[in-house]
Structure formats: structure tokens, C-alpha cells
Amino acid sequence: VEVFWVLCLNRKSRLIRKVDLTIGTATHTLVAPREVFRAAMREGPCCSVAVAHNHVSGDPSPSRQDIELTRILYAAAKTMEIGFRDHVVLGRRSADPQGNGFFSFWQAGLL
């Protein structure tokens, strides 16, 4: 099943806490920006977040919904003055057209 994680980071971008935010189905999971940032706000010294989720198919290429969610989360983070470091989609190397096994919006220059 798809799982969506929020990674709460301190001022030096070191991991404070990993939050398993939602567990979905074999094809999707629901994520609300308020829940992402609620998790971050619970962690007092959390200065920025990164998010990640897996694709059960193994192909980490972002879907249209992944791209839209990233845009929404990035805009919400700016409004809340919380850094938004990355959205990583996890898969398997054998199913990844790029051979990496993951897709990083930051590495792709989309953040």
C-alpha cells in the first residue's frame, strides 16, 4: 500500500522525527496540507519539512496528483514560514525508467 511520511527537520536540516501520516491503498493515499503541517507544528524545533511516499508499482515517476500536491505543499509552507525541502517518491530501481529507484522534486529542479 502507499504510505505518506512527513520528515520534520531542525535548523540544520537534521531529522527530528519521521511521521507516518497516512496509509492508503494499492493505488493512492489521501494527504491534506493541514495534516502535513500539523505534524510539523507538533515538533517544537521543526524548522522545515520534507515529505515522501512510495509507489506500489515500483515506478517512482511522479503522477499529475503528486506534482499538484507538491505545488500546494510548497505554497502552504511559504505561507506558514516553514521550509519545504523536498518531496521524494520512492520506488524500485528495477521499475524506474531512470534507474534510481526514487524521484526527488528538488533534484529535478522543481522546487
C-alpha positions as CSV (number, residue, x, y, z in Angstrom):
1,V,0.0,0.0,0.0
2,E,1.0,3.6,-0.4
3,V,2.3,5.3,2.7
4,F,3.0,9.1,3.1
5,W,5.6,10.3,5.5
6,V,6.5,13.8,6.9
7,L,10.1,14.3,7.9
8,C,10.4,17.0,10.5
9,L,13.8,18.8,10.3
10,N,15.7,21.1,12.6
11,R,17.6,24.3,11.7
12,K,20.5,22.3,10.3
13,S,18.1,20.1,8.2
14,R,18.7,17.1,10.5
15,L,15.9,14.7,11.1
16,I,14.0,15.3,14.3
17,R,11.1,12.9,13.7
18,K,9.5,10.8,10.9
19,V,5.7,10.8,11.0
20,D,3.8,8.1,9.2
21,L,1.0,10.5,8.1
22,T,-1.3,8.3,6.1
23,I,-1.6,4.7,4.9
24,G,-3.6,4.3,1.7
25,T,-4.4,1.7,-0.8
26,A,-2.5,-0.1,-3.6
27,T,-3.1,2.9,-5.9
28,H,-3.2,6.1,-3.7
29,T,-3.3,7.8,-0.4
30,L,-5.0,11.0,0.7
31,V,-3.0,13.8,2.0
32,A,-4.2,17.2,3.4
33,P,-1.7,20.1,3.7
34,R,-3.1,20.9,7.2
35,E,-2.2,17.4,8.4
36,V,1.3,17.7,7.0
37,F,2.0,21.0,8.8
38,R,0.1,19.9,11.9
39,A,2.7,17.1,12.2
40,A,5.5,19.7,11.8
41,M,4.0,22.1,14.3
42,R,3.8,19.4,17.0
43,E,7.6,19.2,16.8
44,G,8.7,22.4,18.6
45,P,12.1,22.9,16.9
46,C,10.9,21.8,13.5
47,C,12.1,24.5,11.0
48,S,11.5,22.7,7.8
49,V,9.9,19.5,6.3
50,A,10.5,17.0,3.6
51,V,7.8,14.6,2.5
52,A,8.0,11.2,0.9
53,H,5.7,8.5,-0.3
54,N,6.0,5.2,-2.1
55,H,4.6,4.0,-5.4
56,V,3.5,0.4,-5.0
57,S,4.1,-0.2,-8.8
58,G,7.8,0.5,-8.1
59,D,7.9,3.3,-10.8
60,P,8.8,6.5,-8.8
61,S,7.8,8.8,-11.7
62,P,5.6,11.4,-10.2
63,S,1.9,11.4,-11.1
64,R,-0.1,14.5,-12.0
65,Q,-1.5,14.3,-8.5
66,D,2.0,14.1,-7.0
67,I,3.0,17.3,-8.9
68,E,-0.1,19.2,-7.8
69,L,0.3,18.1,-4.2
70,T,3.9,19.3,-4.2
71,R,2.8,22.7,-5.5
72,I,0.2,23.0,-2.8
73,L,2.5,21.9,0.0
74,Y,5.2,24.3,-1.2
75,A,2.8,27.2,-1.3
76,A,1.4,26.3,2.2
77,A,4.9,26.1,3.6
78,K,5.8,29.5,2.3
79,T,2.6,30.9,3.9
80,M,3.4,29.2,7.2
81,E,7.1,30.2,7.1
82,I,8.3,26.6,7.3
83,G,11.0,25.4,4.9
84,F,9.9,22.8,2.3
85,R,13.0,20.8,1.4
86,D,11.8,18.1,-0.9
87,H,9.1,15.6,-2.0
88,V,10.6,12.2,-2.7
89,V,8.7,9.4,-4.4
90,L,10.1,6.0,-3.6
91,G,10.0,3.0,-5.9
92,R,12.3,0.2,-7.1
93,R,15.4,0.6,-9.3
94,S,14.2,-2.2,-11.5
95,A,10.9,-0.4,-12.2
96,D,12.4,3.1,-12.5
97,P,12.9,4.3,-16.1
98,Q,15.9,6.4,-14.7
99,G,17.3,3.5,-12.7
100,N,17.4,5.4,-9.4
101,G,14.6,3.9,-7.5
102,F,13.3,7.3,-6.4
103,F,12.3,10.7,-7.7
104,S,13.3,13.9,-5.9
105,F,11.4,17.1,-6.8
106,W,14.4,19.1,-5.5
107,Q,16.9,17.2,-7.6
108,A,14.7,17.6,-10.6
109,G,14.8,21.4,-10.1
110,L,11.0,21.5,-9.5
111,L,11.4,23.2,-6.0
